[in-house]
């Protein structure tokens, strides 16, 4: 998996504020949706996503 997309209803202000704190970037979407994407292809991100793995 190279990336992850998330979508939130425009009224979900908590999610819209939270996802960027996790490294997601807003991407174009429909009028009633705020969409986000995050690149998972770098080794550092991939290692952080595996439980029990350590960053070096």
Secondary structure, DSSP 4 states (H G I P E B T S, - for coil): --EEEEEEETT-HHHHHHHGGGT-EEE---TTEEEEEEE--SHHHHHHTSTT----
